[in-house]
Amino acid sequence: MGRPIWIDEFLHFAFGSYETTAEAWNAISRSITTINHGQTGIYMLIDHWLMQLFGANIFWLRFPSIFSGLVLFLAAIYLFRLWGMPFFWQVIGILALFSQTQLMYFVGEARPYMPLVTATVCTLAYYSTPLPQRTRPILTFFGLFSILMGVLFHPYFSVYWLAIIVFTYLQKLIQTGEKISINSVIQHTNIPLSVLGTIVYFTLGLLTWLRGRPEFKFDPFYWIKKDELLTTFIDLSHFEFLQKFLEPLLITIFVIFSIIIVFPKLRKVYLKDLISPAFLIIIALGISIFLSYVSFRSDYWILTRQWVASISLVPLGFVCLAYRISRIFSKIHIIIAFSWIMLCFTPIVLQFNKVAISNSQALRERLAQLSVISKEDQDYFEYLESLEYFETPKNLQNQNVDDSNQYWVSLANKNIQQGGRVWKGFRGFYGHPK
């Protein structure tokens, strides 16, 4: 709340200056082969519509992400209930999810990362639902919503979609003891939904991100240095919610798995309960590594936002794993179970408290910076509103890109401060209107 937009959000905001959907989509389509490479354009189109309806309003610019954040938590709760987790562990799971700052940041940003996260978690919840329940109208709609949200908003979704289908099918086989069969694969996959999602995915892709992209010559380790990559990947992203408790927790989990695997009786009783959530964590980490490798091979930056969907899956899988381990400990001794729960609960609560305090302080600072628009500023804003299109000032045209971007972002934040319609001059950013 109150956070000014920056250049990546401005790329969405500027489409609000076009008067018709056709004009906006033409500009979006042209931009996807250049500055907006690798995107489906749907978030931008929705922002165009929202800006047309509500004007230059920062809440509505970010509304698709805000809405996605709400649905994410609802889907997580539904998933926890499918996994049989009691209320206390559901609360721990929600706190863990909230404590992932590299994830929660995107709830308040006008970019397609939060819809990707939500679609991924919703898809996991849908395919984790037993087949008889999936025939209910509400769950049929839920499955359609999950898949369409993913294929419409982000190309990365296909990787998670395929991995989730395989994971949930194997999970079903482990839990039920069924054997693999063509019929069960077809039923689990939901062929009509998969065909529809695939058609939409590639049709939209051929219109947008599959048409090509710029040739990159970036240093993949420009933002995350090689010697910081492992720490960023583990401690500051995927397992941020565990802070410095990660090492003792992982050691304990490793010992538990080792004991269970060594003793056949324990392996037969407990291994199938623990293998699924552990496998989910491994899949999430593996996809993040794969996406970073793609960036590396493409001479593109390795960025934490490329891992954002996996960053949501790791705490979900970990909390489920921790809950199932607590059930094993409760059969041994209540003190051991309680100690394990506290070992898991403490770092999550500490991180949640830290994030909540940081957010509260940032909000107070932003509210304190809000200023009343002076008469001179209002006159200047009205002048800007009258212009047909803006151009980068000549003194910035030969400067670096950051200076030019800052000029456009500054104008957009002024427009948001004033309110009203998005100034039509922003069409100048993507070229003169045709």
Number of C-alpha atoms within 10 A of each C-alpha: 13 15 12 16 21 18 16 15 19 21 22 23 28 27 29 30 23 23 15 12 16 11 15 21 18 12 18 23 20 14 17 22 18 14 14 21 19 20 25 26 26 19 23 27 19 19 24 26 21 21 25 20 13 16 21 27 22 24 17 19 30 24 19 22 26 20 15 22 21 12 17 24 18 16 22 23 20 17 22 23 15 13 16 14 18 11 12 9 19 22 14 21 26 21 20 26 26 22 26 25 17 18 24 17 13 22 23 22 25 28 23 24 25 28 29 26 29 27 31 29 27 27 26 24 24 26 22 21 19 12 13 7 12 19 11 11 10 11 14 15 12 18 22 17 14 24 25 19 22 26 25 24 24 25 19 20 23 17 13 23 22 11 17 23 20 16 20 21 19 16 20 19 15 16 12 10 10 11 10 11 8 8 9 14 14 11 10 20 18 16 12 10 15 15 12 13 21 16 13 16 22 16 12 19 20 13 13 24 22 18 13 13 15 12 10 11 10 14 14 20 17 12 13 18 13 11 9 11 16 13 12 17 20 15 15 18 23 27 22 25 26 26 15 12 15 18 11 11 16 11 11 13 17 12 12 14 18 12 13 18 15 10 10 11 11 13 16 12 10 17 16 16 19 19 14 21 24 17 15 23 20 15 19 24 19 13 19 21 16 14 17 20 15 14 18 16 10 14 16 19 20 23 19 20 16 18 26 23 26 28 29 27 24 26 27 25 20 20 23 26 21 21 25 19 20 20 13 15 18 15 10 11 10 13 11 15 19 14 13 19 17 12 17 21 19 14 20 27 17 16 21 21 14 12 16 14 12 11 13 10 11 15 15 12 12 13 12 9 10 10 8 9 13 9 9 8 13 13 12 12 18 13 10 19 18 11 12 14 18 18 16 15 10 8 9 14 12 11 10 9 10 10 15 17 17 13 15 21 22 16 18 24 18 19 21 20 18 18 15 15 18 26 27 21 21 27 22 16 17 15 12 13 15 6
